[in-house]
Amino acid sequence: MRIIIFGNHCRLVLGTVLGILICIAASGPARAGMADAVKAQTLPNGLRVLVLENHKAPLATFNVFYRVGSRNEQFGKTGLSHLCEHLMFKGTKKLGPEEFSQIIQQNGGEDNAFTESDFTDYFETINKDHLDVPITLEADRMANFEPKEFDKEKHVVLEERRMRTEDNPEDALDEMVRSQAYVAHPYHWPVIGWFHDVDGLTLADAMAYHKIYYSPQNALIVAVGDFDSDQVLKLISEAFAGIKNGPKPPPLTDLEPPQTGTRRVELQHAANLPAFEEAYHVPNISSPDSFPLEVASEILSDGQSSRLYKKLVVEKQMVVDIGAGYDMTSFDPGLFVVSAQMRPGVTAANTQVEIEKELAAMRDAPVGAEELQKAKNLEQAQFVYGQDSVMREAEMLGVYEMLGDYHLVDKYLDGIDKVTAADVQRVMKTYMVASNMTEGVLVPTGVLPHGNGGLSGGELR
């Protein structure tokens, strides 16, 4: 799974996503029983609240998730979720542009936000004694959204798109592959939106969008930290319970039809190295196949002893970088992506032949017991280590709650543990086949200007 975070206030998932790479699945959830310590309540206006005490350090994190991302947009209005996220920092009826962040910093805290295909998350990390500050501020911008400097901020987003996509060949290729892999579902367009759509967005568009999606009934609050949970629940209720709801968000009914043949695209772009990407349609966490797919991605590309790295980087020396990623926590069925950058003189066709040999080997025979256990150990270790951070705990609880139930976080370790070699072989034979693949090839047309190119990896805000 890969969730890529980047942008001014945002996490764009151009490989929904994730930069800070927050892999909810591959760097998974928590120690067994984390959810048991959560205190949950739903306010009269429908706002869901989860609070978890963590006394490892005198810190607290406060997250407000909104169930809105690029999947909720419409043709012609793509990028509106991401633009709204930027505008949330540009003022309310009470605060001026960037004043929210300034107040958080004055109280010794940090704040940021990110937008994904499926949701948007605003968060602050602060000393436990000042948690009331972000609670008050977040309630204000939920209820009193009134951004200033709209045209200026839209220009920032357009420049971000130029830098992150138009001037970045690997991300441009990923965007093209995904737009071909999805023909009906809104995962078709990128989180940042198409340039011409963003350019046409208006302040009225943003205000109307906020009214629908930024209301208590469509939000989730998760607080984790060194505090008394009952006191924090009381503070949250006092700040948010009086906020009224806007119109109910419309349901998302678009379904992606099954793919029935290989799709191919070619991107000609200035680049330092040729590259390619293969994407296969796969189910999300609602399917029992999600855990074997997680393990399969680990076997293929996690670490120097993984199959693809060992074969193509070490032995064949055909590529400088290769990876396989899968996001089991996407709200709708997603993609299993294999991508690589070739060495100079190495063709995509020859590299793809070698990758297909590795995929075929996993389809044709079960992985060995030792290799399987190693992959499961790595998945589970990454999952557990992720809980050293209060921010990570809040992120996991929030995502799983939006998927249906935060208790799912405690089922991850057991789900990985139950995966068998036969399970891995089955999902490889089911999904990693040519008729289910969209492939894209990057053909360099010249050398990139200094400083451009390479995977964006991303940073927050």
N, C-alpha and C positions, 0 to 999 in steps of 0.2 A: 504494500500500500504506500502511496506517496501523496502527501499533502504539501504543496509548496507555498510558502508564504513570501509575498513581496509587495512592493508598492508603498506609497506614502503612508496610508493607514491600513494597509490591506494585505490579505493573503489571497492571491489569485491562484486558483487551482487549474493550472494548465496541464494537468496530468492528474485530474481529480482523482487533493491534494494535495503544507505543506505548506536558498532561503533558510528560514527555520523550517526544518522538515519535521512536521508533527505527524508521525505515522500512528494513528490511533490503533490500527490493527497490528502493523508490524513492529511497532514499539509499544505496544498494547497496554491494556489496563492493569489492574491493581492486584495487590495482595488479596488473597481470598478473604471475603467478608468486609471489604471496604464499604460497600453499600449499606451494610447493616448498621454502620455508625452514622449514617445520614439522617438528618431530620428534614422532613418534607411537608410542605403545606401548599394549598392553592387558595389564593386570595379571592374574595367575592367577585372581582372583575375578571377572574380567569387566569391571573398571573401565577405561574408555577414557580416555587422557590425550593431550592435544595441547599442545605447548610451542613458543612462537615467540619468538625473540630480537628485541627492538626497542630500539636504543640511542640513541634520540632524546632521552630524558630519564632521569634516575636513578630511575625509577618502575617498578612492576610491578603487574599486576592478576591476581587469582586468582579464577576463576569455577568454581563447581560447578553444573552443570546436572543436573536430574532430569527424566526423561522422564515427567512427570506434570503434568497441568493439568485444567481443568474437563471436557475431553473424556473423561477417565478416570473421571468420577464416575457415580453412578446416581441415578435419580429418588428423591427423598426425602432424598438426602444431598448436594445441590448446595452448592457453596461450601466443600467440605472441603479441597480443594487449597489454596485461599487462606488458610483458617483455619490449616492446618498450617504454611504459610509464616510466619504471625505467631508461631505457637508455637515455631518454631525459634529465636526470639530470647528465649524465656522460660525457658531453663535446660536443663542436662543433668545427668547423675549427678555431674558434677564442678563445674559452674558454676551460679550463680544467675541469676535473670531479668536480662536486659540486660547481664550481665557480659561476654558475648562482645563486644558493641560497645564496652564500656568499655576492654577490653584492646586492641582495635584502635586506638582513639583514643589511648590512652596510648603507643602505638608510632608515632604520627603518621599513622595511616591513616584511611580512611573505608570504611564497609561499608553494604550495602543488599541488597535482594532484590526480585524481582517475580514474580508469577504470571500466566500466560497461559492461553489455552484449551489450548495444546499442551505447555507445559513450565513449569518453575519454575527460576529462576536466582538463586543466591546469590553475591555478589561482594564483593571487597575491593580497594581501590587503596592501595598502601603504598610506602614507600621500599624500594628493591631489597634493602637490607641486612637488612630485617625480614620478608622473604617467608615465612620459616619460621613466623612467628606465625599468619597465617591458615591455612596448611597444617595446622598442629597443631589449631587450633580447629575447622576444618571437618571434620576426621577425627573429632574428639570428638563433634560433634553429629550426624554420620551414624551413629556406633556407639552413642552413649549418650544418645539423645533421652529426656528426662524433664522435660517442661514443668511449670512452676508457674503459678499464677494463671490457670487455665483459664477460669473464669467471667468474670473481669475482662477477659481478652483477647477472649473471644467478644462481650462487650458492646461493646468497641471496634470490632469488625468490624460489628456491627449498626448502631452509630452511623455508621460509615463508609458503610454502604449507605444509610442515611437521607439523609445529606448529599450523597452522590455521585449517587444515583438518585432516590429519592423526592422530594427537594427540588431536583432538577435536571431541568428539562423536556426538554432536548435528549437527555440521556443516557437518561431514561425512555422517550422515543420510540424511540431506537436499540435499547434492550432489547426493546421491544414488536415492532419490525419484525423483528429477528433471531429472536425466538421464533415468529413467523409464517412466516418464510422457511424455517426448519428445522422439520420435523415429526417426523423420525425420528432424525436425528443429534444427538449431545449438544452440538453448537454451539447447540442450541435454547436452553439456559439461559445466564445470564451467569456470568462468572468469579467474581464475588463471591457468586453463589448467590441463590436465592430467600430472602426474609426468613424465612418460616416454616421452611424447611429448616435454615438456619443456626441459628435459635433452638433447634432440636431436636437439634443435634449434641452429642455427649458426648466426654469425654476418652478413653473407650474407643474411640470411632470414630477419633479422631486417632491414637492409638497403633497401632491395627490398620492404618490407612492408611499410616503411616510405615513399618511393618514390611514392607509389600509394595513400596512405591514408592521408599523412601529407602534402597536398598541398592546396593552397588557395580555389580551387573549392570545397573542401571537408571540409572546416573549417567555423567556425562561431565565431566572436568576440563579446563579450558583456561587456561593461564597465558601471558601475554604481557608482555614487559618487558625491562629492562636487566639481564640476568643471563646466567649460563652455563647453557644448556639441559640439559646432561648432569647438572650438579649439582642442578638443580631436579627433573629426573626422578627422581633418586636420593632426594631429600627426600620427594617425593610417594609413591614406592613404599614407603619406610620407614613413612610415616604411615598409608597406606590399604591396603596389601597384606594385612594381617592381619584386616581387617574381613570378617565373614561375611555371606553373602547371606540374605535372607528368602525367602519364597515368590515364585515367578516371577509377575510381573504378568500378569493375564489379557489376552488379545488384544482389541482393539477391533474389533468386527465390524459395528457399525451403519452402514448406508449410507443416504444421503439419496436418495429416489426423485426422478426428474425432475419438475420443476414443469410443470404443464400449463394454467396460467391465472393471470391477475393476482389477487393477494391484496391486500386493503386493510384497514387498521386506522386507527382514529382515537383519539387521546389527548386528553382534556379535562383541562387542568392549568393552574394559575396560571403565567403566563409573560409576559414583557415584550413578546415578539414572536411571531407565528405562525411555524411552521416545517414542513418536510416532509423526508422521506427516502425514497429509492428504492433498493432492493437487488436485484441481479441475480446469480444463481448463475453462478460461473465456476470454471475449473480452477485448480489450483496449479502449482507449478514442474515437476511431472511432465509437463505438457503443453507442446508447442511454442507453444501460444497464449498462454502466460504472458508472454512478452516483448512481443508486440504489445499485450496488455492494459496492460502497464506504460506503454508509449509512449502509448496512448490516454488513460490517466489524466493524463499530462503535458500532452497537447494540450488536454484539456478544462478543466483547472483549476489548473495550476501557473503562478502569476504573473499579473500584470496584463494581459498580452497573450494569455492563454489564452482559449479560445473562450467558456466559460461566464462567466468574470469580465468579459471585455470586453463581452459582450452584455447580461448581466443586472445587473451592478453599475454599469458605466460608461454604457452607451448607454441601456438601458431604465430604470435606477435602480429596479429592482423589489426587489432584495435587498441586505442589508448584508453578507452573507457567503455564499459558496458554495464547494463543494469536491467532488472526486471522488477516492475512495481505493480501493486494491486491495492485498491482501497475498498476494503470490505464494509466500511461504514458510510459509503455513499448512500443517499436516500433512495435512489433508484439503481437498477443494475448498471454496473460500470464497465471499465476496461482493464484488462491485464496487458500491460505495455512492456515490450522489450525494445531497447534502444541502444545504439552504439555510435561512437565516433571512430572512423577508420584511420589507420595510419596513411601517410601519403603514398599514393600508388596502389592502394588496395581498393578494390571495387566493392560497392554495396552487394552486388550479385554474388560474388565469391564469399563474402562474409555471411550473407543470408543462408547460403548453402550449408556452411558450418554450423550455424545456429539451428537450422532445421534438423541437422543430424543429432544435436543434443536434445531437442524437443522430441524427436522420434524415439530416441533411446528411452526417454521417460514414458512415452506412450506404449512402447513395445515390451518393457520389462519393469517390474517393481523395483524401487530403489532398495538398496541394502539396509539392513537393520541399523547398522552403525551410522550411516549417512542420515537416515531418517531421524534417529534420536538426537544427533548433533543439531540438525535443523530445528527440531522441536525445543531443544534446550536453549538455543540462541533466541528463538521467538519469545519464550517464556522469560528469559533473563532480561531482555530488553523491555518487556512488559512490566516486570517488577521494578527494575531500576527507574523507570519513568515516574514512579510514585514518590521519588525523593523531592519532587517539586510540587508546591501547593498549586501552582499554575497548571501543571500537568494533570493533577487530580481533578481540578475544576473542569478542565477541558474534556477529560474522559467522561466524567459524570454528565456533563452537558450534552455531549454528542450522543451518548447512549440513551439519555432521557428523551432527546428529540427523535431518536429511532424507535422509541416506544416505551422504554423502561430503564431507568438508571441501574437497576439490579443486574442488567445484562453484563455490566462491567465485571462482575464476579464470576461469570461463566466463561471468560476468555481462556484462562489457563487450562481449565478442564476440556474446553473445546479443542485446543491444540493437542493436549495430551492424548486424546482419543483418536487422533488421525492415524490411519494405518497406511502401509505401503500400497495396499490395494486402492485406498481412497485417492492417494496422489495419482496413481496410474489412471484411475477412472476419470478424474477431472482433466487430466492432460488429454486423454482420448476424446473427451466430450467437447472441450472448448478450444484446445490448441490445435486447430485444424484449418486448412487453407480456406475452406468455404466460410469460415467465421472471422477471417483476418482482413484488416485494412492495413496496407503497408505504404509508407512514404519514404522517398529517397531525396536527400539533399545533395544537389549538384553545385559545387562551388563555381561561381562565375568570376571570381577574383579574390584577392586577399582582403580581409576586413581591415578597416582603419584601426590603429592602435587603441586598445581599450575596449573594443567591441567584441561580442561573440562569447562563446562558452555558455554553459548552462547558467542561468541567472541565479539559481540557488536562493536568492531572495533575502530581503531583510524587511523587517517591520517598519512602517512609517518613516 
